[in-house]
């Protein structure tokens, strides 16, 4: 008969085999009956002992079936472990690694989770698509770039490049009628556009809310932003916001992309879901046609609304996803039972939340302390003394953290730490007196006290529009040769050295410098600082910084501190001798050295320390005065307090200053923070131990 394939003309050997069996086994006159064999189900073999490695709450998440899942993971409950093992379980159950998408908020978190899965499964884990929303967007948008109006090899520009492009766009659009007037700088316009994009607001809404001082320039700002967007498309580049916007556009404007993206993955998992903004949540909802969507987060740690995070995303997730299963992780592996009792009692006051109560796996410890301080000076002294005691108790400095609601709450503490030679780093930036706006204003005082201080003069004079380093050097050379500063500032030589484009701004600056020379002001450093801010720096900050109000508030804190001194020279001497003016950028710290960590609470989320101090538990400080006007804002402030408390493993100290000295009202009595008052409920066991400080 020859070869079967050739004799029968079949290329499919299986089909040929079936035909031959029919011909050989049955008479031609009788039709054969077919009986269909079902494929036997594949037996899943799990190599990981999930029951031994996970607690029952984590195991329920890891072994949950298909469909949408919401995992409410309390602080310190092992959410990363649960998410990691769920990915491993999906792969062991037969999902190809490349069909799994894992979205996080930092590349570090993505690397950590995929690295853990690789440790567990080895080569089977290769191919998982993971990363931040922006990095994943860059990867997924490549095939659809042309449909979106970009080349397939589009580039990504960072904030610095975006600012440069915005500056060019602004110069192109700005009209003759607004030249010489205050107009937002390019960096601020970039921030404005990003705010509008991430909060799902119009440019006008974002402008009125964040930068109302520029609302009169709205038409020109709109034109500038349109020019900026147009230039990016022409150049074939996207900034970080464009990545998300274009990802969302795929589902609305490009049908093929919508089909392709929504079916590319069998499972989508999202970490820190409570931090998603409106665009990110919409993207997540569209990415998984299979409905196998797992989101993990903690509504009680939603604290980033100022960045555009939408709290309702996690609250309303079950409503948007029919058949959603909700799981809770409540077994805390970080904090002592005493610290968790305090955190649970505090957050229970929030109405909008998933109700849960964390339980500790740790041994009993000391009760959290409410430390009553006379003022900020005594508060700083207590924290420093207790830090030194803890170090003597073999608690490493880098396992001690001081948290605060706002940078200026830690100003006196930084001075006291420097005075006592206690090394520290500021996680959320640089030391208080090393911040640009602080150094700017202090430089006014330095120059008035010592006109030969060329460094201070250069910093001051270059705040004026149109004056660069060469002009600054010429001006200071004239000042050094003059008999006194007042005559130098009023001389014809100075006037002729100022370029024409800087005449107006120099005139304003010179007027201020002459005013600061008055003996009455030099004897009142608080009023000197206030004068610099009110007559010059506030306006400069408004066009230079996106957070101008916060910076002006911090300058007010220095003015309050300055009321303790009888002259500008005395204040400057105090700051210099204490080491406050010689801070170091956090990036310069040797990772092998020990440093106490200072941080805003926002920057400390996700961290943990043996001992935590939370500063300034007083009304209008923590909670912030701005949070008392709206219940939603107040609840976010309480979540911030919850985050602060749950950073502590063994010891927690809440400091409560009872008075503060201000330049306007003298000594002011501070009311206790409502977050402290709420902890003292009748009929409930105490969760705080009160410490009264006495002189030794």
C-alpha positions in Angstrom: 0.0 0.0 0.0 3.0 2.2 0.3 3.4 5.0 2.7 0.0 6.0 4.2 0.4 9.6 3.8 1.2 9.3 0.1 -1.4 6.5 -0.6 -4.3 8.3 1.0 -3.3 11.8 0.2 -3.6 12.8 3.9 -1.1 15.1 5.6 -2.8 14.6 9.0 -1.6 11.3 10.4 -4.3 11.2 13.0 -7.1 11.6 10.4 -5.4 8.9 8.3 -5.3 6.5 11.2 -9.0 6.9 11.9 -9.8 6.2 8.2 -7.7 3.1 8.1 -9.3 1.7 11.3 -12.7 2.1 9.7 -11.7 0.3 6.5 -10.0 -2.7 8.1 -12.4 -3.4 11.0 -15.9 -2.9 9.6 -17.8 -4.2 6.6 -18.3 -1.6 3.9 -22.1 -2.1 4.0 -22.4 -1.1 7.6 -21.9 2.5 9.0 -19.4 2.8 11.9 -20.6 4.3 15.1 -18.4 7.0 16.7 -17.8 7.3 20.4 -16.1 10.5 21.5 -13.4 10.2 24.2 -13.1 13.1 26.6 -9.7 14.3 27.5 -8.8 13.3 31.1 -8.5 16.4 33.4 -4.9 17.3 34.1 -3.9 16.7 37.6 -2.4 19.8 39.2 0.6 19.1 41.2 1.5 21.8 43.8 5.2 21.7 44.8 4.7 24.5 47.4 3.4 23.7 50.9 1.0 26.6 51.0 -0.8 25.4 54.2 2.5 25.4 56.1 3.9 28.7 54.7 0.7 30.9 55.1 -1.7 31.7 57.8 -5.4 30.9 57.1 -6.2 34.5 56.0 -3.4 34.5 53.5 -4.1 31.0 52.3 -7.7 32.0 51.5 -6.4 34.7 49.3 -3.8 32.6 47.6 -6.2 29.7 46.8 -9.3 31.8 45.9 -10.8 30.9 42.6 -11.4 32.9 39.5 -13.2 36.3 39.3 -12.7 39.7 40.9 -11.0 39.7 44.3 -10.6 42.5 46.8 -8.0 42.0 49.5 -8.2 44.4 52.4 -4.7 44.0 53.9 -4.1 45.8 57.2 -0.7 47.3 58.2 2.0 44.6 58.8 -0.2 41.7 57.8 1.9 40.2 55.1 0.1 41.4 52.0 3.3 41.1 49.9 3.6 37.5 50.9 0.0 36.8 50.1 0.3 38.5 46.7 3.5 36.7 45.9 2.2 33.3 46.7 -1.0 34.0 44.8 1.1 34.6 41.7 3.0 31.4 42.3 -0.2 29.4 42.8 -1.7 30.8 39.5 1.4 29.5 37.7 1.3 26.1 39.4 -2.4 25.9 38.4 -1.4 26.2 34.8 -1.5 30.0 34.0 1.5 30.8 31.8 3.7 33.4 33.5 3.5 35.7 30.5 -0.3 35.8 30.9 0.0 37.4 34.4 0.2 41.2 34.9 1.4 42.6 38.2 1.0 46.3 38.7 2.7 48.1 41.6 3.6 51.7 42.5 7.3 51.3 42.6 9.7 49.4 40.5 11.4 48.2 43.7 8.1 46.5 44.8 7.7 44.9 41.4 11.3 43.5 41.5 10.8 42.3 45.0 7.6 40.4 44.3 8.8 38.8 41.0 12.1 38.0 42.7 10.2 36.2 45.4 8.1 34.2 42.9 11.3 33.3 41.0 12.9 32.1 44.3 9.8 29.9 44.8 9.2 28.5 41.3 12.5 29.0 39.5 12.4 29.2 35.7 8.6 28.7 35.7 8.2 32.3 36.9 10.1 33.8 33.9 7.9 36.0 31.7 5.7 37.6 34.3 4.8 41.2 33.2 5.3 43.4 36.2 6.2 47.0 37.1 4.7 50.4 37.8 1.8 51.6 35.9 4.1 53.9 33.9 6.7 51.2 33.0 4.1 48.7 32.0 2.3 51.4 29.9 5.5 52.1 28.0 5.8 48.4 27.2 2.1 47.8 26.2 1.7 51.0 24.2 4.5 50.2 21.7 2.4 48.1 19.3 -0.4 50.7 19.3 1.6 53.9 19.2 0.9 54.7 15.5 -2.9 54.5 16.1 -2.4 57.0 18.9 -0.5 59.5 16.7 3.0 58.6 17.9 5.9 56.7 16.3 6.4 53.2 17.6 9.8 54.2 18.9 8.4 57.1 20.9 10.6 58.5 23.7 9.8 59.1 27.4 10.8 62.5 28.9 11.3 63.0 32.6 10.1 66.0 34.6 13.2 68.0 33.9 12.9 67.6 30.2 9.2 68.3 30.4 9.9 71.5 32.3 12.4 72.6 29.6 9.8 72.0 26.8 7.1 73.8 28.8 9.5 76.8 29.1 9.8 76.9 25.3 6.1 76.6 24.9 5.5 79.4 27.4 7.9 81.7 25.6 6.2 81.0 22.3 2.7 81.7 23.6 3.0 84.5 26.1 1.6 87.8 24.8 3.0 91.3 24.9 0.4 92.4 27.4 1.6 90.2 30.2 5.3 90.7 29.8 6.7 92.2 33.0 3.9 90.7 35.1 4.1 87.7 37.3 3.5 84.5 35.3 3.8 80.9 36.5 7.2 79.3 35.8 7.5 76.3 33.6 7.9 73.9 36.5 4.7 75.1 38.0 2.8 74.7 34.7 4.0 71.1 34.4 2.7 70.5 38.0 -0.6 72.2 37.1 -1.2 70.0 34.1 -0.2 66.9 36.0 -2.6 67.8 38.8 -5.5 68.3 36.4 -4.7 64.9 34.7 -4.4 62.9 37.9 -7.4 64.3 39.6 -9.6 64.2 36.6 -10.2 67.9 36.8 -10.1 70.6 34.1 -7.2 73.0 34.0 -9.4 75.8 35.3 -10.5 73.7 38.3 -6.9 72.7 39.1 -5.8 76.3 38.7 -8.5 77.7 41.1 -7.8 75.0 43.6 -4.0 75.0 43.6 -2.8 78.3 42.1 -5.6 80.9 42.4 -3.1 83.8 42.2 -2.8 83.1 38.5 -6.4 82.7 37.5 -6.4 85.9 35.5 -3.9 84.3 33.2 -6.1 81.3 32.5 -6.5 81.9 28.7 -2.7 82.3 28.2 -2.1 79.2 30.4 -4.5 77.2 28.3 -2.7 78.2 25.1 0.6 77.3 26.7 -0.5 73.9 27.7 -2.0 73.2 24.3 1.3 74.2 22.7 3.2 72.0 25.1 1.0 69.0 24.2 1.3 69.7 20.5 5.1 69.9 20.7 5.3 66.5 22.5 3.2 64.8 19.7 5.3 66.5 17.0 8.5 65.3 18.7 7.2 61.8 19.2 7.6 61.9 23.0 5.4 61.2 26.0 5.8 62.3 29.6 4.7 60.2 32.5 1.1 61.5 32.5 0.8 60.8 28.7 1.6 57.2 29.3 -1.5 56.7 31.4 -3.7 59.0 29.3 -2.8 57.1 26.1 -3.2 53.8 27.8 -6.7 54.8 28.7 -7.2 56.2 25.2 -6.6 52.7 23.8 -9.8 51.5 25.3 -11.8 54.5 24.1 -10.4 55.4 20.7 -8.6 52.3 19.3 -10.9 49.3 19.1 -8.2 46.9 18.1 -6.0 48.0 20.9 -8.9 47.6 23.3 -9.5 44.1 22.3 -5.8 43.2 22.3 -5.0 44.7 25.7 -8.1 43.4 27.5 -7.3 39.8 26.4 -3.6 39.9 26.7 -3.6 38.7 30.3 -5.6 35.9 32.1 -4.9 37.5 35.5 -4.3 41.1 36.6 -3.1 41.8 40.1 -2.7 45.3 41.6 -0.8 46.2 44.7 -1.5 49.3 46.9 -4.8 49.7 45.2 -5.9 52.4 47.6 -3.4 54.7 46.0 -4.8 54.5 42.5 -6.1 57.7 40.8 -9.2 57.9 38.5 -7.2 57.0 35.3 -5.4 54.1 36.9 -8.6 52.6 38.2 -10.3 52.9 34.8 -7.3 51.2 33.1 -7.4 48.4 35.6 -11.1 47.8 35.1 -10.6 47.5 31.3 -7.5 45.4 31.3 -9.0 42.1 32.3 -11.7 40.7 30.0 -11.5 37.4 31.9 -12.6 39.2 35.1 -9.7 37.6 37.0 -8.7 40.8 38.7 -7.1 40.8 42.2 -6.6 44.2 43.9 -4.8 44.4 47.3 -4.8 47.5 49.5 -5.7 49.0 52.8 -8.4 51.7 52.9 -7.1 52.8 56.3 -3.8 53.7 54.7 -5.2 55.8 51.9 -3.3 59.1 52.5 -2.4 60.5 49.1 -5.4 62.5 47.9 -3.1 65.5 47.3 -1.4 63.4 44.6 -4.7 62.5 43.0 -5.3 59.2 44.7 -9.0 58.5 44.8 -10.2 56.9 48.0 -13.5 55.8 46.4 -11.7 53.4 44.1 -11.2 50.8 46.8 -14.5 51.5 48.6 -16.6 51.0 45.5 -14.6 48.2 43.9 -17.2 45.5 44.8 -19.9 47.7 43.3 -18.0 48.0 40.0 -17.2 44.3 39.8 -20.1 41.9 40.1 -19.4 38.7 42.0 -16.4 40.3 43.8 -15.1 38.2 46.7 -13.6 40.3 49.6 -10.9 38.9 51.9 -9.3 40.4 55.0 -5.8 40.2 56.3 -5.8 41.2 59.9 -3.0 39.3 61.6 -0.3 41.8 62.2 3.3 40.6 62.4 4.9 44.0 63.2 3.5 45.8 66.2 2.9 45.0 69.8 -0.6 44.3 71.1 -0.5 47.7 72.9 0.3 49.7 69.8 -2.4 47.9 67.8 -5.0 48.6 70.4 -4.3 52.3 70.1 -4.4 52.2 66.3 -7.6 50.1 66.2 -9.4 52.5 68.6 -8.3 55.6 66.6 -9.3 54.4 63.1 -12.7 53.1 64.4 -13.8 56.7 64.4 -13.8 56.8 60.6 -17.2 56.1 59.1 -16.0 55.4 55.5 -14.0 52.2 55.7 -14.0 48.4 55.7 -14.4 47.5 59.3 -11.6 45.4 60.7 -9.5 45.0 63.8 -5.8 44.1 63.7 -4.5 41.5 66.1 -0.9 41.1 67.0 1.4 38.1 66.8 4.0 39.8 68.9 4.7 39.6 72.6 3.2 42.2 75.0 5.2 45.4 75.3 5.0 48.8 76.9 2.0 51.0 76.6 2.3 53.9 74.2 3.1 57.2 75.9 1.5 60.5 75.6 4.2 63.0 76.6 3.1 66.3 77.9 5.5 69.1 76.8 5.5 72.7 77.8 6.5 73.8 74.3 8.4 72.8 71.2 11.8 73.3 72.9 10.9 70.9 75.7 9.4 68.5 73.1 12.8 68.5 71.3 14.7 68.0 74.5 12.6 65.0 75.5 13.0 63.3 72.1 16.7 63.8 72.1 17.2 62.5 75.6 15.0 59.5 75.0 16.9 58.7 71.8 20.2 58.7 73.7 18.7 56.4 76.3 17.4 54.0 73.7 20.9 53.9 72.1 22.2 52.9 75.5 19.6 50.1 75.6 21.2 48.8 72.3 18.4 50.1 70.0 20.3 51.2 66.8 19.7 54.8 65.8 18.5 53.7 62.4 15.7 51.7 64.1 14.4 54.9 65.7 12.1 57.3 63.7 10.6 60.7 64.4 7.4 61.4 62.4 5.6 64.7 61.9 2.7 66.1 59.9 4.6 69.0 58.4 8.3 69.8 58.0 8.3 72.8 60.2 7.1 70.8 63.2 10.6 69.3 63.3 12.6 72.5 63.0 13.5 72.9 66.7 14.1 69.1 67.0 16.7 69.4 64.1 18.4 72.2 66.0 18.5 70.2 69.2 19.7 67.0 67.5 22.6 69.0 65.9 23.4 70.6 69.2 23.7 67.2 70.9 25.6 65.7 68.0 23.0 63.0 67.4 23.3 62.1 63.7 20.1 62.1 61.7 18.8 62.0 58.1 15.7 63.5 56.7 14.0 60.9 54.6 11.6 63.2 53.0 14.2 65.6 51.6 17.0 67.7 53.1 17.4 69.2 56.5 15.1 72.1 57.4 17.7 74.9 57.2 19.2 73.4 54.0 15.9 73.9 52.0 16.2 76.4 49.3 13.5 78.9 50.5 14.9 78.8 54.1 18.4 79.6 52.9 17.1 82.3 50.6 15.4 84.2 53.4 18.2 83.7 56.0 20.7 85.0 53.4 18.9 88.4 53.6 19.8 88.6 57.3 23.3 87.3 56.7 24.0 89.9 54.1 22.6 92.8 56.2 24.8 91.7 59.1 27.9 91.2 57.0 27.9 93.0 53.6 31.1 91.3 52.7 29.4 87.9 52.7 29.4 87.4 48.9 27.7 84.0 49.1 24.7 85.5 50.9 24.6 88.5 48.5 24.8 86.2 45.4 21.8 84.2 46.7 19.8 87.3 47.5 20.4 89.3 44.4 19.8 86.5 42.0 16.2 86.3 43.2 15.6 89.4 41.1 14.5 88.7 37.6 17.3 89.3 35.0 20.3 89.2 37.3 22.7 86.3 36.8 26.0 85.3 38.3 28.2 87.8 36.3 26.0 90.8 37.2 25.9 89.6 40.9 29.7 89.5 41.0 29.9 93.1 39.5 27.4 94.4 42.0 29.2 92.9 45.0 32.5 94.3 43.8 31.0 97.8 44.0 29.5 97.1 47.4 32.9 95.9 48.8 34.6 99.2 47.7 31.9 101.5 49.2 32.2 103.0 52.7 28.9 101.5 53.8 26.1 99.4 52.5 23.5 102.1 52.4 25.5 104.4 50.2 26.6 101.5 48.0 23.0 100.5 47.3 22.1 104.1 46.4 25.1 104.8 44.2 25.1 105.5 40.5 27.7 102.8 40.0 25.2 100.2 41.2 22.5 101.6 38.9 24.7 101.5 35.8 25.8 97.9 36.6 22.2 96.6 36.6 21.1 95.4 33.1 18.0 97.1 31.7 15.9 94.0 31.8 16.4 93.8 35.6 15.8 97.4 36.5 12.3 96.9 37.9 13.1 93.8 40.0 16.3 95.3 41.3 14.5 98.5 42.4 12.1 96.4 44.5 15.0 94.4 46.0 17.1 97.5 46.7 14.1 99.1 48.5 13.8 96.1 50.7 17.5 95.9 51.5 17.6 99.6 52.5 14.6 99.0 54.8 16.3 96.0 56.5 19.2 98.3 57.4 17.0 100.2 59.9 18.2 99.7 63.5 14.7 98.8 64.7 14.5 95.9 62.3 18.0 94.6 63.0 17.1 94.5 66.7 13.9 92.4 65.9 14.9 89.3 63.9 11.3 88.0 63.9 10.1 91.2 62.2 13.0 91.2 59.8 12.0 87.7 58.6 8.4 88.8 58.3 9.3 91.9 56.3 11.3 89.8 53.9 8.5 87.4 53.3 5.7 90.0 53.1 7.4 92.5 50.9 9.3 90.2 48.6 9.6 86.5 49.1 5.9 85.6 49.2 5.5 86.9 45.7 8.6 85.1 44.5 7.4 81.8 46.1 4.1 82.1 44.4 5.6 81.9 40.9 8.5 79.6 41.8 7.0 76.8 43.9 4.0 74.6 43.5 3.7 74.4 47.3 4.3 78.1 48.0 1.8 78.2 50.9 3.7 75.4 52.8 7.0 77.1 52.2 5.7 80.5 53.5 4.3 78.7 56.5 7.7 77.2 57.2 9.3 80.7 57.0 6.7 81.8 59.6 7.9 79.0 61.9 11.5 80.5 61.8 10.0 84.0 62.5 8.2 82.5 65.6 11.5 80.9 66.7 13.3 84.2 66.2 11.1 85.9 68.9 13.5 84.4 71.5 16.4 86.5 70.3 17.2 90.2 70.8 19.0 90.8 67.5 19.5 89.3 64.1 23.1 88.7 64.9 22.1 86.7 68.0 19.7 84.5 66.0 22.4 83.8 63.3 25.0 83.0 65.9 22.6 80.5 67.5 21.8 78.8 64.3 25.5 78.5 63.3 26.7 77.3 66.7 24.0 74.7 66.9 25.0 73.3 63.5 21.6 73.9 62.1 23.0 75.7 59.1 25.4 72.9 58.3 23.0 70.1 57.4 23.7 67.3 55.0 21.6 66.0 52.1 20.1 62.6 52.8 21.9 61.4 49.6 25.3 62.0 51.2 24.7 59.6 54.0 26.8 56.4 54.2 24.4 53.5 54.3 26.7 51.8 56.8 26.4 54.6 59.4 23.6 54.9 62.0 21.3 57.8 61.8 18.0 58.6 63.4 15.3 58.9 60.7 13.2 62.0 60.5 10.3 61.9 58.1 6.9 63.2 57.2 4.3 60.5 57.8 3.5 60.5 54.1 7.1 59.5 53.3 7.3 56.8 56.0 4.4 54.7 54.7 5.6 51.1 54.2 8.5 51.5 56.7 8.8 50.1 60.2 11.0 50.9 63.3 11.5 49.6 66.8 10.6 53.0 68.2 8.6 55.8 66.8 8.0 59.4 68.0 5.0 61.3 66.6 5.4 65.1 67.1 3.0 67.9 67.7 -0.3 66.2 68.6 -2.2 69.5 68.8 -5.2 70.9 67.0 -4.5 72.7 63.8 -1.1 71.0 63.7 -2.1 67.3 63.6 -4.8 67.2 62.3 -3.9 70.1 60.0 -6.1 73.1 60.3 -7.1 72.7 56.6 -8.5 69.2 57.4 -11.2 70.4 59.8 -13.4 72.0 57.1 -14.4 68.8 55.4 -15.2 65.4 56.9 -13.5 63.5 54.1 -10.3 65.5 54.8 -10.5 64.8 58.5 -10.9 61.1 58.0 -7.8 61.1 55.8 -5.9 62.9 58.6 -7.0 60.2 61.0 -5.8 57.6 58.5 -2.5 59.5 58.5 -2.4 59.2 62.3 -3.1 55.4 62.0 -0.2 55.0 59.5 2.1 56.9 61.9 1.2 54.6 64.9 1.5 51.4 62.9 5.1 52.2 61.9 6.1 51.3 65.5 7.1 47.8 66.5 7.8 48.1 70.2 7.6 51.7 71.5 5.4 54.6 70.5 5.7 58.1 71.9 3.1 60.8 71.1 4.3 64.3 72.0 1.8 67.0 72.9 3.1 70.6 73.2 0.8 72.7 75.4 2.1 76.1 74.3 3.7 77.7 71.3 5.3 81.2 71.0 4.3 83.2 68.0 5.5 86.5 66.7 1.9 87.8 66.4 0.2 86.6 69.6 3.0 85.8 72.0 2.5 82.6 74.0 -0.5 80.6 72.6 -2.2 77.7 74.4 -2.6 74.7 72.1 -5.6 72.4 72.3 -4.9 68.6 72.4 -5.3 66.9 69.1 -8.7 65.3 68.7 -6.9 62.1 67.7 -5.6 62.0 71.3 -8.9 62.9 72.9 -10.7 60.2 71.0 -8.5 57.5 72.6 -9.9 58.3 76.1 -13.4 56.9 76.0 -15.4 56.2 79.1 -15.8 52.6 80.0 -12.9 51.5 77.8 -9.5 50.4 79.0 -6.7 53.0 78.6 -4.5 52.7 75.6 -2.1 55.5 76.5 0.2 56.1 79.5 0.6 59.8 80.3 4.1 61.1 80.9 4.6 64.5 82.6 8.0 66.0 82.2 9.8 67.5 85.2 13.1 69.3 85.5 15.9 67.1 86.7 
